[in-house]
Amino acid sequence: MPRIAHFKPQELANTAWAFAALQVCNLPLLESIASTANRPMRERRDFKPPELSTMVWAFATLPYIHAPLLTAISEVALITLSGDPRTKYRPHSNAHFSSQNLANIVWSFGTLD
């Protein structure tokens, strides 16, 4: 799925959400989404809180566990929530978690545990 490699974070999250909402667990597609999303996530940039929330919700809903991506999402979420200026991750200026984003992330990790 070569086109997925060029998707932006919101496009990745929306695609994962759509398949989860339809309960379609296409493993090659999910692996492509996870691998592509994990690249910018490892660099700690690009993903906004709603995209993190949507991505992890989609994976939990199917359920599909991609440990490296889930670890990266949890790290970015914790760093964003802590607001620690000593970290190398600088979230978007509008990076904040709504109560819905937080609820989705907590539910998702609880479901996948």
Buried (B, 14 or more C-beta within 10 A) or exposed (E): EEEBEEBEBBBBBBBBBEBBEEEEEEEEBBBBBBBBBBEBBBEBBBBBBBBBBBBBBBBBBBEBEBEEBBEBBBBBBEBBBEEEEEBEBEBEEEBBBEEEBBEBBEBBBEEBE
